[in-house]
Amino acid sequence: MTAKILSFGIQKGGSSKTTTSGIVAYLLSQNHRVLAVDMDSQGNLTELLTKRDVVEFRGNTILEAMKEQNATDFVHTVSDNLHLIAAEDLLATFSRWLYSDFHATHALDRSLILANTLAPVRDNYDYIIIDTPPALGDQTMVALAASDYVIAMFEASKFCYSALSRFLETCWHVKERVSPNMAVAGILRGLIDARRSDNKYLIGMVQDTYGEMCFNTVLSRNAAAGRLAMTGLFDNSEINQAVAQYRLFVEELMGRVQD
């Protein structure tokens, strides 16, 4: 059992990366062993999965795991089949460390630091899900380089439409220069408001531009899903309502990432 590593990304905030990463990890853990990795210093995935303040994980996060180049001692149990490597504010110092202390003491390619960190635990899981920050910085770049598949997130806004081509270009760059086996699994589109004609127009524009790269599933804003940050994924009476449309996406995603 060697995990497939899936990253969710786009350099635009508010595009449901964290919610989608968390729900996908949760749904996959119903039948598979899953490790969620929080690569965003905001730590929102950590809070979503654990309902704990990220400060509680200080000194025991993905930052320390990368400094050790071994994730083994930094894995937290969320449920029997769902584990987490947490993040908190100090992950924002990652770039400074990467280009100073790490660079001074390692001959390894900096781009592969996350891949090397996850390697010792990869055989323990079926899937590793990585949530990335809303920026094309080092945290995102090492996540892309560690991934087998990348899911590009798109919310129906003009700024996100502009960001999408640049994100995909970055993926191609990582594939060409660092990780030739990485692939873009597809573009997951989401509506901000299904009643707005401009939202529907932008969803159609992405379909016209990128064709089969787009998943058929189009997410719509859902109040129950929006409350997950407060209600959590476990012991939640409205969980089925919150994740229903994501089940369709996971089914479609599994069809694209199977060998």
N, C-alpha and C positions, 0 to 999 in steps of 0.2 A: 504494500500500500504506500504509494508515493503521492502526496497531495498535489492536486492541480491548484495553482496559485492564481487568484482572480483579483484584479484591482478595479476599483470604481473611481473615475476621475473626471474633472473638468476644472479649469482655472477660473471658475465663477461661483461665488457663494450663492446659497439658496437654491441649489439644483438637486436637492434630495439625495446627495451622495451618502451621507451618514445614515439617514433613515433607510435607504435602500440597502446599503451594506449590512446594517443590523438585521433587517427583516430577512434578507437572503441567507445570512448566516444562521438565523433562527430556523428558517424553513428547512434548510439543508440538514440541520442538526437533528431533524425528526427521524432521519434514516441514515445519516452519515456522521462521521467524526469531523468536527469543524473547529478550526482555529481562526479567530478574528484578530486582526492586527490593526491597532489604531496608530496611524502615522500623522495625525493632525494634532498639533500642540494644544488646540482647544479641548481635546479629550471628549468630544461629544459622543463618539461611539462607546467609549469607556463608560460614560454616564448612562447611555441608553441601555447597555447590556447589564450593568451592575446596579444602577440606581444609587450609586455612591459618588461622593465628591471626589474629583480626580486628585485632589491634594492627598488623599489617603493612600495613593499609589506612589507617591514621591520616593525615588530611589529604587523603584521596582518596576520599571517601565521599559518600553522599547528602546529608549535612549541608552539605558544601562546595558540592555541586551546587545545593542550594536557596539558599544564600547568593549564588551566581553567577546564579541563575535560568536555568541552562542546564546540562543533563546531559552535553553532548557530550564534555567532557574527563574525565569521571568513570566511563566505561564500561570494564569489565574483560572480557576474553575468557575464557570457560570452555571453550567448544568452538566450532567453526565457526558453528553456528546458535544457540548459547546464550551470552548476555552477561549481565553482572551490574553493578548499582550497589550497592556494598557498604555496610555499616553497622558501626559499632563504638561503644564506650562513650560517646563524646562526643556522640552523637546525643541522649543524655539531656538535654543543654543546649538542645535545640531550642526548647522553649516559652519559656525565658528570652530567647533571641535573637529569637524571633518577636514577642514583646510589648515589646521594647526597641529594639534596633538596626533590625530590619526595619520595625517600626511607625513609627519616627522618620524613615525615609528613603524609604518607598514609600507610594503612594496605593492600591496594589492590594489587593484583598480577600485577607486572610490565608488564608482557606480554600482559595484557588486556587493557593497557592504551589507545591505539588507538580505540579499540572496544568501550570502555566506552565513549570516546570523540565523536564518531560518533553516538552513540545511540540516543541523543536528536534530530538529524536531519534525522535519517534513514527512518522514515515514510513519509518524504517529497519527496522521490525519488523511482524510479523503480530500478535503478542500481547505485552503487557506484564503480568507477573504481580507483584503486590505482596503481600508478607508484612507483616502488621501486628502490633503488640505486644498483649499481653493486657490492654488497658486502653482506656477510652473517652476518651483524651487527645488532644492536638493531633496527634500522629503518626498516629493512627487517623483522625481527622477529615479531615485533608488527603488521606489515602489514599482515603477514601470519596468525597470531592469530586472527585478525579481520575479516578474509575472509571466505566467504562461499565456494568460488572456487578459485583455483590458476591456472594460465596458465604459464607453464614453457616455456621460450623462448630458441630457439636453432638456432644459426647461424652455417653455415657449416664450422667449424674450429676445429682442434684437441683440442685446449685449451677449447673451449666451450663444446665439447663432454666429456672431462674430468670433467668439472664443472657440467654437467647435473646430473650425478648420485648423486653427493654430494648435489645438490640443492633438488632433490627429497627426499633424505634421511632426509634432514632438514624438509621438508614438513611433512614427516611421523612422525618425532619426535614431531613437533608442534601439529599434530593431536592426537597423543597418549597422550601427557602430558598436553596440554592446551585447544585445540579446537577440540573435537571429531567429530563435525559436518562438519568440513572443508574437502573439497575434491579437488584433483587435476583434473581439467577439462580436461587437456590434454597437449601435447607438440606441440607448434607451431614452425615448422621448416622454416628456411629461407636460401636461397642461396646467397652467396656473389657474385658469378659469375656463371651463368648457363652454361657458355662455358667450365668451368674447370671440368675435370674428378674427381679430388679429392673432389670437392664440392658435386658432385652427389653421390660419394661413401659414404661420411659421412652422407648424407641425408638417403641413403639406410641402413647404419649401425644403425642409430637411429630407423628406421622402424623395422629392424630385431630384435633389442634389446627390444624395448618397444611396438611393435605391435599396438594394438587398442588404446593405450594411445595417439598415434600420430593423430593429425588432418590430414584429407586428403589434406587440403589446404597447399601448400608450397609457401611461399612468395619469390618473386624474386626482386632483386634490380631494382628500378624504378626511373628514373630521376625526374619525377614530384613529387613523394613522397619524394625524397631526398631534394627537394627544399622547402618543407613545412616549414622548420625552418625559411626561409626567406619570403616566400609568404603567409604563414598562411593558416588556414582552411576556412576562410570566405572571400567573395569577391575575390575569386581566380578562374581565368578563366580555369585553368587546374585541378580543384579539382576532377572532375570525373575520369580523367586519373590517378590521384594520389591515389585514394581510391578504384578503381575498384576491385582489387584482395582481398582487405580487406572486401568487401561486402560478398564475398563467405565465408571468415572465420567467420564473424559475424553470418551468417546464420547457419553455422555448430556449432558455439559456443552456440547459443541460443537453439539448439537441445539438447545440453548436460547439460544446466543449468536450464532448465524448470522443475518445480515440476512434 
